[in-house]
Amino acid sequence: MSAAILSSGASLHRAKAAVVMLHGRGASAENMLAFGQSLGVSGVAYVAPQAPGSSWYPLSFLAPLDENEPALSRALAIVDEAVAHVTGSGLSMGQLVLLGFSQGGCLALEFGARHARRYGGLVGLSAGLIGPPGTPRQYAGSLSGTPVFVGCSDIDSHIPLARVHETTQVLRDLGGTVTERIYPNFGHAINADEIQHVGQLLAALAPQPAGWRNRTNGGIG
C-alpha cells in the first residue's frame, strides 16, 4: 500500500461494520482511531490511513483542482486502497462507512461522490465537496439511499456555509439520504451532537446490547 493504514476496534474478519476514518490537516491516523474508540460502539473495525506529511493535499479545498494535484489524486487513491483493504476482508460496501474531519472530511465526501454506490454511511464533519465555486458536479453512479451526515458550524473559518449547503444538495441529487446539521457560533471542531449521530449510525450497522448509549465526551478540534 502507498500509505500506512492503522486499525483498532474489532478485527476486520469479525467486525459487523467498518469505518474508514480520514484525519484533518496536520493531524494523524491515531487521532481518528482515538475518536472512533470514544464512540463506544462494539463490533466495529476502525481503519485510518495516514496522509503523507499529515496533509492530504497542499492548498485549501476551495483552490482550483489542478493546483492540488497530484496530491489530491494520490489521496483519493489511498482512500480507495483503504476501502479495498476493508472489503477484501469480506465486509460489503453496505457495511462500510467513510468518515472524515476537516480536510479528511472533504476527502471522504469527494471520494463518496466520485465513487457513488450504496455505502453503510458517509460522514463529513466540518467539510464539503472539493473544488472552487462553480466546480461542475456531474458525478456518475448513485448513493442509493446511503445515510449521509454533514455537520458544520455556520462560522467555520475553513468551510463556507454555502459550500455545506451545496454539498448537501449534490449528495441528495446522487440519491443519498442526507442529514445536514448546522451549529450556530461553534467553530471548527466536532461536537457532542455529531458524536451522537455517528455513534447511532454505526450502531445501526452493528447492533449493540440493550441499554447501549454512545458516549458524547470525546471529539476532535
C-alpha positions as CSV (number, residue, x, y, z in Angstrom):
1,M,0.0,0.0,0.0
2,S,1.1,3.6,-0.7
3,A,0.2,4.8,2.9
4,A,0.3,3.4,6.3
5,I,-3.1,2.1,7.4
6,L,-3.7,1.8,11.1
7,S,-6.6,0.0,12.8
8,S,-8.3,-0.5,16.1
9,G,-11.6,-1.9,17.5
10,A,-12.9,-5.3,16.2
11,S,-10.8,-7.2,13.7
12,L,-12.0,-6.9,10.1
13,H,-12.7,-10.6,9.9
14,R,-15.0,-10.5,12.9
15,A,-16.5,-7.0,12.6
16,K,-20.1,-6.3,11.8
17,A,-19.1,-3.0,10.2
18,A,-16.0,-0.9,9.5
19,V,-15.2,2.8,9.3
20,V,-12.5,4.3,7.1
21,M,-11.5,7.4,9.0
22,L,-9.7,10.3,7.4
23,H,-7.9,12.8,9.6
24,G,-7.5,16.6,9.1
25,R,-4.5,18.6,8.0
26,G,-1.7,18.3,10.5
27,A,-3.4,15.5,12.4
28,S,-2.8,11.8,12.3
29,A,-4.4,8.4,11.9
30,E,-4.0,7.9,15.6
31,N,-6.3,10.9,16.3
32,M,-9.0,9.4,14.3
33,L,-8.7,6.0,15.9
34,A,-9.0,7.6,19.3
35,F,-12.1,9.4,18.1
36,G,-13.5,6.1,16.9
37,Q,-12.9,4.4,20.3
38,S,-14.5,7.3,22.1
39,L,-17.8,6.4,20.4
40,G,-18.1,3.2,22.5
41,V,-19.6,1.1,19.7
42,S,-18.6,-2.6,19.8
43,G,-18.3,-4.8,16.8
44,V,-16.8,-2.1,14.6
45,A,-13.4,-2.0,12.9
46,Y,-11.8,1.4,12.7
47,V,-9.4,1.8,9.8
48,A,-7.3,5.0,9.4
49,P,-4.8,5.7,6.7
50,Q,-2.1,8.3,7.4
51,A,-1.6,11.1,4.9
52,P,1.9,11.7,3.7
53,G,3.3,14.6,5.7
54,S,0.0,14.7,7.6
55,S,-1.7,16.6,4.8
56,W,-3.9,15.1,2.0
57,Y,-3.4,18.0,-0.4
58,P,-1.4,21.2,-0.1
59,L,-3.9,24.1,-0.6
60,S,-7.4,24.9,0.6
61,F,-10.2,22.5,-0.6
62,L,-11.6,25.6,-2.4
63,A,-8.5,26.0,-4.6
64,P,-8.6,25.1,-8.3
65,L,-8.5,21.3,-8.6
66,D,-5.3,21.3,-10.6
67,E,-3.5,23.3,-8.0
68,N,-4.0,20.5,-5.5
69,E,-2.6,17.9,-7.9
70,P,-1.0,15.4,-7.9
71,A,-1.6,15.2,-4.2
72,L,-5.4,15.1,-4.5
73,S,-5.4,12.1,-6.9
74,R,-2.9,10.4,-4.6
75,A,-5.1,11.0,-1.6
76,L,-8.2,9.6,-3.4
77,A,-6.1,6.5,-4.4
78,I,-5.2,6.0,-0.7
79,V,-8.8,6.1,0.3
80,D,-9.5,3.5,-2.5
81,E,-6.8,1.3,-1.1
82,A,-8.3,1.6,2.4
83,V,-11.7,0.7,1.1
84,A,-10.3,-2.3,-0.7
85,H,-8.5,-3.3,2.5
86,V,-11.9,-3.5,4.2
87,T,-13.8,-5.2,1.5
88,G,-11.0,-7.7,0.9
89,S,-11.7,-9.0,4.4
90,G,-15.2,-10.0,3.4
91,L,-17.2,-6.9,4.5
92,S,-19.5,-5.4,2.0
93,M,-19.8,-1.8,0.9
94,G,-23.1,-1.7,2.8
95,Q,-21.1,-2.4,6.0
96,L,-18.6,0.3,5.4
97,V,-18.7,3.9,6.5
98,L,-16.5,6.7,5.1
99,L,-15.9,9.4,7.7
100,G,-13.6,12.3,7.8
101,F,-13.0,15.6,9.7
102,S,-11.9,18.9,8.1
103,Q,-9.5,18.2,5.2
104,G,-10.2,14.5,5.7
105,G,-14.0,15.1,5.7
106,C,-13.7,16.9,2.4
107,L,-11.8,14.0,1.0
108,A,-14.4,11.5,2.3
109,L,-17.2,13.4,0.8
110,E,-15.4,13.8,-2.5
111,F,-14.5,10.2,-2.7
112,G,-18.1,9.2,-1.9
113,A,-19.4,11.4,-4.7
114,R,-16.8,10.3,-7.3
115,H,-17.5,6.6,-6.4
116,A,-21.2,6.8,-5.7
117,R,-22.7,3.5,-4.6
118,R,-24.6,2.1,-1.6
119,Y,-22.3,2.6,1.5
120,G,-23.1,1.9,5.1
121,G,-22.7,5.6,5.6
122,L,-20.9,8.7,4.5
123,V,-19.9,11.4,7.1
124,G,-18.3,14.7,6.6
125,L,-17.5,16.7,9.8
126,S,-16.6,20.4,9.2
127,A,-16.3,19.6,5.5
128,G,-17.6,20.0,2.0
129,L,-17.1,18.8,-1.6
130,I,-13.7,19.8,-3.1
131,G,-13.1,22.5,-5.7
132,P,-13.6,26.2,-6.2
133,P,-17.1,27.8,-6.6
134,G,-18.6,26.8,-9.9
135,T,-16.9,23.4,-10.0
136,P,-19.0,21.0,-12.2
137,R,-20.7,18.3,-10.1
138,Q,-21.7,15.8,-12.7
139,Y,-20.8,12.7,-10.7
140,A,-21.7,9.2,-12.1
141,G,-23.4,6.5,-10.1
142,S,-25.9,6.6,-7.2
143,L,-25.6,6.6,-3.5
144,S,-28.8,4.5,-3.5
145,G,-30.1,5.7,-0.1
146,T,-26.8,5.8,1.7
147,P,-27.2,7.5,5.1
148,V,-25.1,10.7,4.8
149,F,-24.3,13.1,7.6
150,V,-22.9,16.6,7.0
151,G,-22.2,18.7,10.1
152,C,-20.6,22.1,10.3
153,S,-20.7,25.5,12.1
154,D,-22.2,28.5,10.4
155,I,-19.0,30.4,11.2
156,D,-16.4,27.8,10.4
157,S,-13.3,29.7,9.3
158,H,-12.3,27.0,6.7
159,I,-15.7,25.8,5.4
160,P,-18.1,28.4,3.9
161,L,-21.7,27.7,4.8
162,A,-22.7,28.0,1.1
163,R,-20.4,25.0,0.3
164,V,-22.0,22.9,3.0
165,H,-25.5,23.6,1.6
166,E,-24.2,22.9,-2.0
167,T,-22.7,19.6,-0.8
168,T,-25.9,18.5,0.8
169,Q,-27.9,19.2,-2.3
170,V,-25.4,17.4,-4.6
171,L,-25.3,14.3,-2.4
172,R,-29.1,14.3,-2.2
173,D,-29.2,14.5,-6.0
174,L,-26.9,11.5,-6.1
175,G,-29.5,9.5,-4.1
176,G,-28.1,9.9,-0.6
177,T,-30.4,10.2,2.5
178,V,-28.7,13.3,3.8
179,T,-28.9,14.8,7.3
180,E,-27.3,18.3,7.4
181,R,-26.7,19.9,10.8
182,I,-25.5,23.5,11.1
183,Y,-24.3,24.6,14.6
184,P,-24.5,28.3,15.3
185,N,-21.3,30.0,16.5
186,F,-19.5,26.7,17.1
187,G,-16.3,26.9,15.2
188,H,-14.1,24.2,13.6
189,A,-14.4,21.2,15.8
190,I,-16.5,18.1,16.4
191,N,-19.3,18.4,18.9
192,A,-21.4,16.1,21.1
193,D,-24.4,16.1,18.7
194,E,-22.2,14.9,15.9
195,I,-20.6,12.2,18.0
196,Q,-24.1,11.0,19.0
197,H,-25.2,10.9,15.4
198,V,-22.1,9.0,14.2
199,G,-22.5,6.5,17.1
200,Q,-26.1,5.9,16.2
201,L,-25.2,5.4,12.5
202,L,-22.6,2.8,13.5
203,A,-24.9,1.1,16.0
204,A,-27.5,0.6,13.2
205,L,-24.9,-1.4,11.3
206,A,-23.5,-3.2,14.3
207,P,-26.4,-3.6,16.7
208,Q,-25.5,-3.0,20.4
209,P,-26.6,-4.6,23.6
210,A,-29.8,-3.5,25.2
211,G,-29.4,-0.2,27.1
212,W,-26.4,0.9,25.0
213,R,-25.8,4.6,24.7
214,N,-22.9,6.1,22.8
215,R,-20.6,8.4,24.6
216,T,-20.6,12.2,24.0
217,N,-17.4,13.2,25.8
218,G,-14.9,12.8,23.0
219,G,-14.1,14.8,19.9
220,I,-11.5,16.5,17.7
221,G,-10.9,20.1,17.5
